[in-house]
Amino acid sequence: MNLMTIFENMDYGTAPETSQAALQWLDQHQRRFGHFIDGKFHTDESEQRFDSRNPADGTVLASLSAAGTDTVNKAVKAAKKAQSDWSALNGHQRARHLYALARLIQKHARLFAVLETLDNGKPIRESRDADIPLVIRHFYHHAGWAQLLDSEMPEQEALGVVGQIIPWNFPLLMLAWKVAPALACGNTVVLKPAEYTSLSALLFAEICQQAGLPKGVVNIITGDGTTGSLICEHPDISKIAFTGSTEVGRQIREKTAGSGKKLTLELGGKSPFIVFDDADLDSAVEGIVDAIWFNQGQVCCAGSRLLVQESIAELLLAKIRARMDTLRIGNPLDKTVDLGAIVDPIQLQQITSLVKKGVEEGAEIYQPQVEKVDICDNGCFYPPTLLSEVEGSAYVAQEEIFGPVLVSMTFRTPAEAVQLANNTRYGLAASIWSENINLCMDIAPKIKAGVAWINCTNQFDAAAGFGGTRESGFGREGGREGLYEYLKPRHLATAKPIKAKTKPGVSAGISTTSTQNRLDRTAKFYIGGKQVRPDSGYSLDVLSPKGELLGHCGEGNRKDIRNAVEAAAKATSWSQASGHNRAQVLYYIAENLSARAEEFAARISEQTGCSTKQAAEEVEVSIQRLFSYGAWADKYDGAVHSVPMRGVALAMHEANGVMAVVCSDQEPLLGFISLIAPAIAMGNRVVAVPSQTHPLSALDFYQILETSDVPAGVINIITGNSNELAKVLAAHYNVDAIWYWGDAEGSTLVENESTASLKRTWVNYGLSRDWLSPTQGEGREFLRQATEVKNIWAPYGE
Amino acid sequence: MNTTSNLSTLDLPEVAKTNSASTHRSASLPKTGDNEEARNPGTDLNLDTIEAIRVNRSAVERRCASLGARRSVKKDYQVAWLLKAISFIDLTTLSGDDTPSRVRRLCQKARKPIRDDIVAALGIEALKLTTAAVCVYHEMLAPASKALEGSNLGLAAVSTGFPAGLIPFELRIKEIEASVAAGATEIDIVISRRYVLSGDWQALYNEVKAYREACGPAHMKTILATGELGTLRNIAKASQVCMMAGADFIKTSTGKEPVNATLPVSLVMLRMIRDYHQLTGYKVGFKPAGGISVAKDALVYLSLIKEELGNDWLCPELFRFGASSLLGDIERQLEHAVSGRYSAGFRHPIC
């Protein structure tokens, strides 16, 4: 164009990044790839092939192989073989390998960025300035963790072979989030990139070769969901780490239920972006650009639900519309575009139909005629879109659109903002905008999410954990909290299956023996601070090992569980109480138990047949355990992560909320206290199902609770058939987490039933635990399971 | 395929097409339009507006950091943008050792900012490119005025006890009047920083309003000396008060503060200009000054203006660079564009 014309119009023109080197790399491989297994590329000619396309112009970039059973087996076998040597390396040796990976990716940073943009459609600015730098940072950071692991986490060890399934929205970044911590902790991996975007993972495989990573430590196999299923079902895999849709996350939860595989799921979201009337509105608008038009809105934590205070709504929306007008969409390789291509025509169609539905339901739509830059007709492009006048009940207000579509609603008060923010099945992230620090710090902890960004959004760093709650999944990636997802306590290696009881301790029907000369005592349930009779009207006999009738317990059913969960859900003030206050209650419980120690010991002994001395020890350890958690209540501190920002990233430990604990038959009192004490110490409210065979210790215990200032609803106790009750609890949508200590069957049941709500589960797979031992029976392992880590990012500076 | 400036419709889904409406912009903001071309007369001091101003520094800095990466201009576009940047320069000398001959040299450079052979090679003779103005102390107005005779360049004088603004108030007014009488078409005044630092917005308003009256037909650039105002929020508030008091331009710095023009400061001031325009319909100009010495930075400033205020502001009536060494770097870039060889300073006439 003529200089004079440009001088007049002041247009930007194009600024294309060359794709030459990336295309050359593809050509070197004849645009045809196999799988990376045991340090080499393999091709199985019998496998089906599929194409990877550039969504910006529809061209085929390369042909890929869909891994079948043989390939998956081969990859897992290679990983398994490599694992013992890899985990036998000391931390420093593993650190050197991770460091080499970081350096090599850095050296080839632009090649990775261009390849990523070609394959995924994201703007080169993002792959160059966000994705790849974060990848490098992740490997550096975890090289450091490998170095420090032996000294920082001596009680933990690697899991084994980890199966990792990653999405297409941040292909290499998600690979880094998965691979770096896994390797740092001594695991080996079998990773499957998303079928739309496998290329950067294959380039990474070459980097592994160059870096001299031992063979089999990293294995990368391509394919679609079928390959993913094979990985999930493979018996030699110890853990699955998945990032992707909630729907597939559920399938994986179901497939892995009862397998003993550790699981982390990072799933969908409908994250709120809350703007208060005292926010810097112009900055909030830029925040919205970063929240919903970053990566074309194809971000699990995208701030897709704008909640704006009514008094400034009109002004803010006008500013957003004006800002939308200046966005540029087009060739992702152009350095001046804000929005690139949508990853695939299927996604484009999905976005289009959801927006259509939103408009049909009454949303007002704004789609500016944004400037198109070097756009190709065959590309998948969708314009930035604002849907306003949307009510909470609208489909688009509840469902994840996963595209550049912002949905806006208004609120009147901070309380209503929280209510609307939490009115979702998801719980991944939140962005909060106000210049009032009091308001921000009040709101951030109240929002159900794993991440809260104050006056910023979409901030990520290797040092800060990322992950969600509710149907956004569980587990964290990044930071110290993320490392535990790739480790297990060493004591688990020696855990033995619990011996099946030959004689059941409870039975339905009427026992023929009598309770001899004692005055009859009626053990009830304990719900909402009251003793309650079972809804069913049935009781179970509680028998001694010799078959003598010791007493009765209520036979709980789903309605009793419903009532107990309701009571627990209401007792919210416990979660807000200070650690000091909770400690006081725990010490008081211990004090009152101590006063009745002999009686409790006798009860244990008559139920289990153990010696008086053993029973007395169990009571004594129970008292100590209550003291331990009284001590922990105000000491399980969060952290301030060192993220590269002027500000703080606060890793706060928050209670899960309502927890179900299903207790072991081992040590009827200690097994019960070992689960409820950490849960309530951390501020959870608990529905407990005591030992099925020896329920009387826990039932006696509610008298202690009644005299120990435990607020109503904080601890609720229901007896009966453990597995039946566990099933109802695991499926309950208002139970945030469940711990199960029983048989293998029940463990499978609990994991299966948790599929709908995607709650956190912690089960024993039928393995025993030495409750008397302080290393196995208490401590940080329990506290981690009793809490969620929320990372609150708070930049500062006036 | 090339950039489309005519914004032909994207191939959008049906639902989108029917609802597309870029005219929707600013729907709920006060209508503007009547005052588009008029000079800002100022308004009453509205303290509610001032007190409601919020600025989040970290967010402002993030926006500035990403801007350079979000927008870039290459090849012919870069050349054209650099030429445009020249047309925005207030070529400045504000030194204790300024003499008439030094000022004459500056004015000649302002009239002919790039070498004839470069102009010819670019084929832009028709632009008759000059800088926007020259900017000097009052004592140098006479030689400058003479040297600029017959040109369309503005002649700016710094005033009101520049750079500290701490001479008696009456003398500051008299200085403005004297400079206008001596031929200055633009007056760059400095505000009393103490009014900002003590939150005395009424005093600041009164002062600037008085200066504006003294300026008469000369356009008034209000130097905030942002490096001395402490916080971005103070800068935002001072910007707004100065516009209410009738500033034609708001300007970042004297060039004498320890920190002069920065992108975050500029972004905050531009957002205030946008708000003022939305509230009143009047367009106020912006002049970053001090510290902008390389061509690349100038391009980032231009895209900042384009992004935040739009192309309307990319004209000398509404945007200036206060700079002395920037021109030299732009000349070198232009010679590189023409010759393919990296240039050297000695190949271009100094100013």
Interface residues (C-beta under 8 A of the other chain):
Chain A: M1 L3 M4 I6 F7 N9 M10 D11 Y12 G13 T14 A15 R125 D129 D278 A279 D280 L281 D282 S283 A284 E286 G287 D290 E314 L315 L317 A318 R321 A322 D325 T326 I329 N331 K335 T336 D338 T352 V355 K356 V359 I365 Y366 Q367 P368 Q369 V370 E371 K372 V373 D374 I375 C376 D377 F381 Y382 P383 T385 E435 N455 C456 M645 R646 G647 P795 Y796 G797 E798
Chain B: M1 N2 T3 T4 S5 L7 S8 T9 L10 D11 L12 P13 E14 V15 A16 N19 S20 A21 S22 H24 R25 S26 A27 S28 L29 R54 V55 N56 R57 S58 A59 V60 E61 R62 R63 S66 A69 R70 R71 S72 V73 K74 K75 D76 Y77 V79 A80 W81 L83 K84 L122 G123 I124 A126 L127 T231 L232 R233 R271 L302 S303 K306 E307 G310 N311 L314
